[in-house]
Amino acid sequence: SYVLTQPPSVSVAPGQTARITCGGNNIGSKSVHWYQQKPGQAPVLVVYDDSDRPSGIPERFSGSNSGNTATLTISRVEAGDEADYYCQVWDSSSENWVFGGGTKLTVL
Amino acid sequence: EVQLVESGGGLVQPGRSLRLSCAASGFTFDDYAMHWVRQAPGKGLEWVSGISWNSGSIGYADSVKGRFTISRDNAKNSLYLQMNSLRAEDTALYYCAKESGGGRGAYFDYWGQGTLVTVSS
């Protein structure tokens, strides 16, 4: 089955840029979606189809996808961005939706 | 406003059954595929099962195939998950999620708050 690999943790100072990666075999050929989950809350979609933002999501959140790596970029990081972030794709071979293991973003 | 409200979770012994429900409102329920996603305590997200708008297409994760059954009642705007032969490793918070995008680009644009299932003797 298809595997998505995320770093367990990323740390960044307020105001700086955080980049969270999601690795997968030829992931650039798939549509990648990103979710933010704060403690005790349900996940929230922050980026879909590699780089589109749902309404209400700040422009500071952006995404890219090429080759074997997709990236969620959070510019001008704020304390409120501290959360777990998950990437997700549809795997046509297994006909399953697949999530990455998640990355905990810490704002220093 | 889209709302998804799960119910039916609880403490159950290994080998027993449980049925989860998800009540949907704020959108045209029978226009969208729906899914169940779970999260074990302190762990990541795991897709469990999905069902198309007309129940014509259904899928399961290998971890639950043959034990769980997803269904929906469009007249009642409700999604269900029948869980049989429960195991300790099924212990998790179960989320109901609405699909959007369609096809290979499908994603989950709304989630409920989840219902907790604990499998223990």
Interface residues (C-beta under 8 A of the other chain):
Chain A: S1 K30 S31 H33 Y35 Q37 A42 P43 V44 L45 Y48 D49 P54 D84 Y86 Q88 W90 S92 S94 E95 N96 W97 V98 F99 G100 G101 G102
Chain B: H35 G44 L45 E46 W47 G50 G59 A61 D62 Y95 S100 G101 G103 R104 G105 A106 Y107 F108 D109 W111 G112 Q113 G114
